[in-house]
Amino acid sequence: MLAILAVASLALAQQTDTTLAVQQGARLDVENFGGEIVVRTWGQDRVRIQATHSTRDWIEVSVSASAIRVEAESRRGMPHLIEYQITIPVWMPLQLSGVSTDVRVEGTRAAVHAETVEGAISVTGGADEITVESVEGDVVVTGARGRVDAHSVDGTVRLSDIVGDIVADAVDGDIMIQGAQSANVDASTVDGDIYYVGAIRDGGRYDLATHSGSVTVSIPEGANAAVTVATFDGEFEASFPVQLTPGRTARDRRFSFTLGSGSARVQLETFDGQVLLRRPGEIRVPAPGDAGGQQPQHRNRNEDSQ
């Protein structure tokens, strides 16, 4: 019976393969109800659209001066499962959306907007504006050169090697930012940990907040920052000495201290968790599938610092 079902499934599969010439400035729009959207790049001013789908479905491609729009139609209601493999010029902006859809983008040097309800999003590259949103799935952006807005309701947000401002938020998930060269970072989650390993630039602003989780931050050598820490039912711990504002201690729910000239503004907040400051190299950001990062055990909580 399984063999018969497999043969029947293969018989119903159909391939669409279309290649179109495009001009600079055009955008690619793709909508998919279920399946996946995979976009890769090449050095040609052409778009190749490959799709695997049922014989009851077909792919509609609409071309205008400003955009190429790709979507599926069906003889029987909504198209069920479409697997897209699309190749585009490196300069082409992307607008990708799905419902039960995984989205993967590799090698672009343009703006990306990707959103899905149930599925993971992964973007390697990107420039100008990179916006990624998933309700129920992980979000990953690597090597972007521009502003990154990353959001997940029920999933992890993982950002690596970003050069540009960052806004990241989650409800039930961790936020992990590694190798960032950013002047402005705003990261918040309700139920999850936050990791920040990156630059603290003079004049920059870094706001990291979680309700139920810990905030772990790498402070580069020679950083100039005015740091504010707030925790209702947690602990503060640093692996290097800090001098608190006179009259305050690390037992207080809110306190502050200055590193160097205090040029940057760093605000770290958790309701029910730790705030951990570490030197460069002391943080291991959990890899996908890890239960959590193993942090060095520093017992100096600066509780007596004044």
JOJO-V323996 format. One record per run of one state. SS is the DSSP state (@ for helix, = for strand, . for the rest). FROM is the first residue (numbers start at 1). TO is the last residue. If there is no record, write none. Layout:
SS,FROM,TO
SS,FROM,TO
This chain:
.,1,1
@,2,12
=,13,21
.,22,26
=,27,42
.,43,45
=,46,54
.,55,56
=,57,63
.,64,66
=,67,74
.,75,81
=,82,89
.,90,92
=,93,108
.,109,111
=,112,118
.,119,120
=,121,125
.,126,126
=,127,136
.,137,138
=,139,142
.,143,144
=,145,152
.,153,156
=,157,160
.,161,162
=,163,163
.,164,165
=,166,170
.,171,174
=,175,181
.,182,183
=,184,189
.,190,193
=,194,198
.,199,204
=,205,210
.,211,214
=,215,219
.,220,224
=,225,231
.,232,235
=,236,238
.,239,243
=,244,244
.,245,253
=,254,259
.,260,263
=,264,270
.,271,274
=,275,279
.,280,306
